[in-house]
Amino acid sequence: MGRVDRTWVAPVLDFHKAVQSVRLYARYWADWVRYSRMPNAERLSLANGYPCLFDRLTETPFDSHYFYQAVWAARLISRWGIRMHVDLGSDVRFVGMLTAIVSAVTFLDVRPVKAQLPQLHSVAASAMDLPLPSRSIRSLSCLHVAEHVGLGRYGDTLDPEGTKRTCQEISRVLAPGGNLLFSLPVGRPRVCFNAHRIHSPLQVLTCFEGLELIEFSAVDDRGKFREKADLDEMGQASYACGLFWFKLAKTPS
C-alpha cells in the first residue's frame, strides 16, 4: 500500500485489511468448528460471536514512541519524589499510571477524561491558554501533544502558531526550579495536515529558550530508544520522537 493509500484512503477503507479478512474469516470459522467439537466445549452462538481477526501475531505490537516515552517520563518523575504533577494532554494511560507514582495529578486537555480516580483531577483547557497562574507548576509533562495543537484534529482552534504558543504557555506556568518533560516528532520540519507537525530538535530548543536542557533522548526511525541521543543526528530523521527534559532556573532571568 502506497503512502497516499495509507493517509487518504485507509482511514475510511483499508483495502489491505479487507483482502486479508477473507482468509482470516475462513480461519475463524475453521477454529469455531474445531473448538465446538472439543470435549467440554461451551455452546457457541452467532449472537455472542466476536471475531478478532488481526491479533494472531508472532510479537505483541506496540507504538514505540508512546511506549518508550512513558517509561522515560515515569522513571524521571518517580526519581524526583514529587507529590503533585500537571500533565498537558498526554496519553491517558500514562496519566493514569502517574496516579500510582504521585499523590495528585492534574490533567489538562481540550477533551477532558471522565475517568474517576481520587488522585486525578481533569480540566477542560486549551494548550494555548492554560488556566494556571504564571510560575506556579513545579512538575509538568506534555508528551506527543504540542505537534497537534492548532491543526483542528481534536476540535481545537485552527492556528499555524499552535505548537509555538503551546510552548510559550508551558514556559509561562513553569515555576522556578521546575521540571518539564516534553516530547514531539522530530526530524525534517514539515506539516502533515491535519495529523501533526514535525520539528527539528533545534526548533524545539528555540521554543524553550528560557529553559535549560538537562537531557535529550529519542526514539529513532527504527523504533529504537536512544538514551542521551544526538540532537543533530535526530534532526536528520524522518519521524523520530524527541524526548526533552527541561528545567527552569531557580532564579530565572
matplotlib code that plots the C-alpha trace (Angstrom):
import matplotlib.pyplot as plt

x = [0.0, 1.5, 1.6, -1.4, -3.4, -2.3, -3.0, -6.1, -7.9, -7.1, -8.9, -12.3, -11.5, -8.5, -8.1, -5.2, -7.3, -10.3, -8.3, -6.7, -10.1, -11.3, -8.6, -8.8, -12.6, -12.0, -9.6, -12.0, -14.8, -12.4, -11.4, -15.1, -15.8, -12.8, -13.5, -17.2, -16.2, -13.7, -14.7, -16.4, -16.6, -19.2, -22.1, -21.2, -23.8, -23.6, -25.2, -22.2, -19.6, -16.8, -14.3, -10.8, -9.1, -5.8, -4.4, -2.6, 0.9, 4.4, 5.1, 3.0, 2.7, 3.3, 3.8, 7.5, 7.0, 4.3, 5.8, 9.3, 8.3, 6.0, 8.8, 11.3, 9.0, 7.7, 11.3, 12.2, 9.1, 9.5, 13.1, 12.1, 9.9, 7.3, 3.7, 1.9, 2.2, 0.4, 0.1, -0.9, -2.8, -0.6, -1.8, -4.4, -2.8, 0.4, -1.6, -3.4, -0.1, 1.2, -1.5, 0.4, 3.6, 2.4, -0.3, -2.2, -2.3, -4.0, -4.8, -5.5, -6.9, -9.3, -11.1, -11.1, -11.1, -14.1, -12.1, -12.7, -9.7, -9.1, -5.7, -6.8, -8.3, -9.3, -9.8, -11.0, -8.4, -6.7, -3.0, -2.7, -4.4, -3.7, -5.9, -2.8, -1.0, 2.4, 5.4, 3.1, 3.9, 7.0, 6.4, 4.9, 4.7, 3.4, 4.1, 3.3, 0.8, 2.2, 2.6, -1.2, -2.2, -3.8, -4.5, -8.1, -7.7, -9.1, -11.5, -9.0, -8.9, -7.0, -3.8, -0.5, 1.3, -0.3, 2.8, 4.8, 2.0, 1.7, 5.4, 5.1, 2.2, 4.2, 7.2, 4.9, 3.4, 6.6, 7.9, 11.5, 13.4, 10.5, 10.9, 9.3, 9.1, 8.3, 8.1, 7.0, 8.0, 11.4, 13.2, 12.8, 10.4, 7.0, 3.3, 1.3, -2.2, -4.2, -2.3, 0.8, 3.8, 7.4, 10.1, 13.8, 15.3, 16.9, 13.4, 12.2, 15.2, 14.3, 10.8, 12.1, 15.0, 14.5, 14.8, 17.9, 18.0, 19.0, 18.6, 17.7, 16.8, 14.9, 13.1, 14.7, 13.2, 13.7, 11.7, 14.8, 15.1, 18.2, 19.1, 21.1, 20.7, 22.5, 20.4, 21.9, 21.5, 17.8, 17.4, 18.1, 15.4, 12.1, 9.8, 11.6, 10.4, 12.4, 12.3, 13.3, 13.9, 14.0, 14.4, 13.8, 16.5, 15.5, 16.1, 15.0, 16.4]
y = [0.0, 3.4, 6.5, 8.1, 4.9, 4.9, 8.5, 9.3, 6.0, 3.7, 6.0, 5.1, 2.0, -0.2, -2.4, -4.3, -5.4, -6.1, -8.5, -10.1, -10.6, -13.1, -15.6, -14.7, -15.2, -18.7, -19.4, -18.1, -20.4, -23.4, -22.6, -22.2, -25.7, -27.3, -25.7, -26.7, -30.3, -30.4, -32.2, -29.9, -27.0, -24.4, -23.9, -21.2, -18.9, -16.3, -13.7, -13.9, -14.2, -11.7, -12.2, -10.9, -11.4, -9.5, -10.4, -13.7, -12.3, -13.6, -10.5, -8.1, -4.9, -1.6, 2.1, 2.7, 6.5, 6.1, 3.1, 4.4, 8.0, 6.7, 4.6, 7.5, 10.1, 7.8, 7.0, 10.6, 11.7, 8.9, 9.9, 13.5, 12.3, 15.0, 15.0, 16.9, 16.8, 18.5, 16.9, 18.6, 16.3, 13.2, 9.7, 8.9, 5.5, 7.3, 9.8, 7.0, 5.4, 8.6, 8.4, 5.4, 7.5, 10.9, 11.9, 14.2, 14.6, 17.4, 16.6, 19.4, 18.7, 20.2, 16.8, 16.1, 12.5, 11.3, 8.6, 8.7, 8.3, 10.1, 11.3, 12.6, 16.0, 16.5, 20.0, 21.1, 23.6, 24.8, 24.3, 27.8, 29.3, 27.3, 28.1, 28.2, 31.1, 32.1, 30.4, 28.0, 24.5, 22.6, 19.4, 19.3, 16.9, 17.3, 14.2, 13.9, 16.7, 20.1, 18.9, 18.6, 22.0, 24.4, 21.8, 21.2, 17.4, 17.2, 20.0, 22.7, 26.1, 26.3, 28.2, 27.9, 29.1, 26.4, 24.5, 27.7, 29.2, 25.9, 26.1, 29.7, 28.8, 25.9, 28.2, 30.8, 28.4, 26.5, 27.5, 28.4, 25.2, 23.3, 20.4, 19.9, 16.6, 17.4, 15.2, 15.5, 14.1, 15.3, 15.2, 17.1, 20.0, 19.8, 19.8, 16.7, 18.3, 17.6, 14.9, 16.7, 18.8, 17.6, 19.8, 19.7, 19.3, 22.8, 24.3, 22.9, 24.4, 27.8, 27.5, 27.0, 29.5, 30.4, 26.8, 24.6, 21.3, 18.7, 15.6, 14.8, 11.2, 9.9, 7.0, 6.8, 6.0, 2.3, 2.4, 2.1, 4.0, 6.2, 7.5, 10.8, 11.0, 13.4, 16.5, 16.9, 13.2, 13.2, 16.4, 14.2, 11.7, 11.2, 10.7, 10.1, 11.1, 13.7, 13.4, 16.7, 17.2, 21.0, 22.8, 26.4, 28.1, 28.8, 32.5, 32.9, 35.9]
z = [0.0, -1.0, 1.2, -0.5, 0.2, 3.9, 4.6, 2.4, 1.8, 4.8, 7.4, 5.7, 3.6, 4.3, 1.2, 2.6, 5.7, 3.5, 1.4, 4.4, 6.1, 3.5, 4.6, 8.2, 8.3, 6.8, 9.6, 12.2, 11.1, 11.0, 14.6, 15.5, 14.2, 15.8, 19.2, 19.1, 18.7, 21.6, 24.8, 27.4, 24.9, 25.7, 23.3, 20.8, 19.3, 16.5, 18.7, 21.0, 18.3, 18.4, 15.5, 16.4, 13.1, 13.3, 16.8, 16.0, 15.6, 16.4, 18.6, 20.7, 18.7, 20.4, 19.4, 20.1, 20.6, 23.3, 25.0, 25.4, 26.3, 29.1, 30.6, 30.2, 31.8, 34.6, 35.6, 35.9, 37.8, 40.3, 40.8, 41.6, 44.6, 44.0, 45.4, 42.7, 38.9, 36.0, 32.6, 29.4, 27.1, 27.2, 26.6, 29.3, 30.1, 31.0, 33.1, 34.9, 35.7, 37.2, 39.9, 41.3, 41.5, 42.8, 45.2, 42.8, 39.1, 37.2, 33.6, 31.2, 27.7, 25.2, 25.6, 29.4, 30.5, 32.6, 34.5, 38.2, 40.5, 43.8, 42.7, 39.3, 38.5, 34.9, 33.5, 30.0, 28.7, 25.6, 25.4, 24.0, 27.0, 30.2, 33.2, 35.5, 37.2, 35.9, 37.6, 39.5, 38.3, 39.6, 37.6, 34.2, 31.3, 27.7, 25.6, 21.9, 22.2, 21.1, 17.5, 17.1, 18.6, 16.0, 13.4, 14.4, 14.7, 18.2, 18.0, 18.9, 17.2, 13.9, 14.4, 12.5, 15.6, 17.8, 18.7, 19.4, 21.5, 23.5, 24.3, 25.4, 27.7, 29.2, 29.8, 31.4, 34.0, 34.9, 38.4, 39.2, 39.7, 37.9, 35.6, 32.2, 30.3, 26.6, 23.5, 19.9, 16.5, 15.3, 12.0, 8.8, 9.6, 7.9, 8.5, 7.8, 7.9, 10.0, 11.8, 13.2, 12.7, 12.7, 14.2, 14.2, 17.8, 17.4, 16.7, 20.0, 21.8, 20.3, 21.6, 25.1, 25.1, 28.7, 29.9, 30.4, 28.5, 31.1, 28.9, 25.3, 24.5, 21.5, 19.7, 16.3, 12.9, 13.6, 16.8, 19.0, 22.3, 22.3, 25.7, 25.6, 21.8, 19.5, 18.6, 15.1, 14.3, 15.2, 13.1, 10.1, 11.0, 9.1, 12.0, 15.3, 18.8, 20.7, 24.5, 26.2, 29.9, 30.6, 33.8, 34.7, 36.8, 40.4, 39.7, 36.1, 34.3]

ax = plt.figure().add_subplot(projection="3d")
ax.plot(x, y, z, "-o")
ax.set_aspect("equal")
plt.show()
